[in-house]
Amino acid sequence: MIYSVILFILAGLAEIGGGYLVWLWLREGRPIGYGIVGALILVLYGVIPTLQSFPSFGRVYAAYGAVFIVLAVLWGWAVDRKTPDLYDWLGATICLVGVAVMLYAPRN
């Protein structure tokens, strides 16, 4: 379980970090190198989830979506200095509970 959580976190950081670098390039006029590095990191993001041991692509990506939501809230807090409110935390918690049900519930 720890390995899968680490992979979800790495994938989330790659997606958010890569997307952020592309954002800086296109929206804030940073040099094209930001966009190139961002694009390469986004490719890495596409590879990381394939290392999961779960057999279902859909289930892995659905669960990853919830982890992404939590990481996006934390990124906004740390990088954009937007303090999450009660509803941000409540929504993120609901998403994580959903992930736990999807991935770790006993199945036949």
Helices and strands as residue ranges (DSSP letters): H 2-28, H 32-47, G 48-51, H 57-78, H 86-104
